[in-house]
Amino acid sequence: MAPQFETVKSFANVPITADGVETISFLEAADGLMDLFDLLGGPVFAFVQTDLRNNITGVRARYKASESVSETIENLVRAEALEGGVHGTACLVRLTRGLLFTCRALQNAQEDREAELKVCFKRAYDLVLRHHHSFVIRSVVSVAIHAVPRRNYFFTCIAQGGSPEKLDVELAKWLVALDAIIIRLSAFLIDGNYGRV
């Protein structure tokens, strides 16, 4: 059986048209990220996964409530705003923020191959999420980040016996695509006064 990183939906395969980021593919890729973190087992990334899963569920619920006008994430947000709703959009803002945190942490791990993952995740947390959290939440996250596995263990689990070189190449593509989607969605949300990532 092929390693999961070869079979899950990659952000590199999420179509982006003039209308925006395709909703279903985006949500499938976000689910794929959760599936990869599940390979580590236990509560290691629970602090990220719980938030991401809840927000994926919120965006998906909004999509299902208005599929005909929600083919893209941007149209989903516009349609909800016209109806006076905010829940799906608020979930999207938090989801995008969580994806940005994860993206920056993994980019950091690829750029600084000597750094342990807890260092990479701490850098990303300080940059992306810290200013959104209270002292209590920051303390909880600090403990969780110290429990992040060593980089060799993390990448071995994600590779599932597959080629580490292939994982590295696929992860790089995945991160470039995710970064582009995050930049696009962040700008859209800010420009439309829908929220700030």
N, C-alpha and C positions, 0 to 999 in steps of 0.2 A: 504494500500500500504506500502511496506517495505521501511524503511529509505534508502536514497541514498547511505550511506556508506556501506550498505549491498549489493547493486546492481551494483555499479561501479566496473570497473576492478581494482583490487588491484595489487600493485607491487609484492605482495606475490604470485600472480598467473602468473607472467611473466616467461615463460620457459627460462632457460639458458642451452645451450648445449655446447659441445666441440667447436662449431663454434662461440658461443657467445650468446648475448642477443637477443631474438626474436624481430624483429623490430615492427611488427604489434601490438603485445601484449604490448610492451613498450610504444608505442604511445597511445594506448587505455588507459593504466594506467595513463599516463600524462594527457590525456583528462579528466579522472575521477577526478584527482586532481583539475583541473580547474572547473569542475562541482560542486565539494564540496565548493570551494571558492565562487562560484556564489550564494550559499545558503545564504550568509551573506548580499547580496544585496548591491547596491551602489558602490562607488569607494573605499571601504575600502582597498582592496588588489590590486587595479588597478596597482600599481607600480610593483607588482610581476606578475600579470596575463598578462599584455600586453606583457611583455618580454617573458614569457613562451609560450604564444599563438603564437607569431610571430616565435619563434624558433621551436615549434612543427610543424607549417606550413612549415617551411623551410626543416626540416628533412623529413616530409611526402612527400613534393614535390620531393625531391631527391629519396625517395623510389619509388614513382610512375614512375619516369623517368627511373628506372633500377630495377624493381621488381625481375627479374630472378637472379640477383646477389646480392640482398640486403635482404635476408631472416633474417640476423642478423645485428645488428647495426655495428658490427665490419666489416662484409663483405661490408656493404654499404659504410663505410669510405674507405676501401681498394679500392673498385671499383671506387669511385670518384677520389681518388688519382691517379689511373692508367690512368684515363681520363684527368687528369690535372685540375680537378675542385676543388673548396674549399668551395662553399657556404653551402652545406648540412653539411659538417664537422664543419664549423664555427658555424652554428646554433646548432649543437649537443654540441659543447663545451659550448656555452652560456646556452643551455637548461640544461645540466648537472650541471652547476654552479648554476642556479636558483633552480634546484631540491635539490642541496646540501644545499643551504640557507634555503629552506623550511623544509627540513629534520632536519637540526640542530635546527631550531627554535622550531619545534614540539617535538623533542627529549628533548630539554631543558624544554619545558612545562610539559612533562611527568616526567622528573627527579626532577624538582623543582616545586612541586605542589602548593607552596605558591606564586610563582612569577606570576605577571600579564603578559599577552601575549606580551605587548609592550616591556617589559624587555627581554623576551625570543627572540623576533624578533630582538631587538637591539644587543643582544649578538651574534646572528647568523650573522647579517649583518656585525658587526665589524670583525668577524672571516673570513667570506667567501667573501663578496662583496666589502667592503669598499675600499680596496687597488686597485680595478679595476675602481673606479669612481673618477671623478673630484670633486672639491670642490662644484660646483654648483649642481651636481647630489646628492652628499652626503647631501646637505642641503634639497633638495626636498624629499629624502628618509627619512630624520630625521623627517620632518613634517608628512609624511605618516605613519611612525611607531607610532608616537604619537596618530594617529587616529585609531590604531588597537583596536578592541573592547575588553572589559573585558573578561577574560577567561571564566567565567560562561556563558556569552552570546554566545561566540564563540562555545563552546562545546554543548550548548543547540541547537543552530542552526544546527550544523553538525549532531547531534543525531536525529533531526526531530521527537522527541517524542519517539524514540526507547530507549532501555536500555543504560544508560550511562556506565554501567559496560561492556556491549558488545562492545560499541564504543571504550572504553579504550583498550580492548583486541585486537580488530581488528586494531586499530591504531598502537599498539605496533608491531603487525605482519607486517603491512604495512611499518612501519619505518625501521624495521630490514632488510626487503627485499630491500627497496629502498636504504638503506645505502650500502648493499652488491653490488647492481648494480652500484651505484656511484663509489665505490672503484674500481670495475672491469673496468668500462669505463674510469675513470681517469687514471689508470695505463696503459691501452691500448693506450689512446691518447698521453700520455707522452712518452711511450716506442717507439711508432711509429713516434714521432715528428709531430703529427697531431695537437697538441694544448695542452694548460695547463688549467686545471679547476681551 
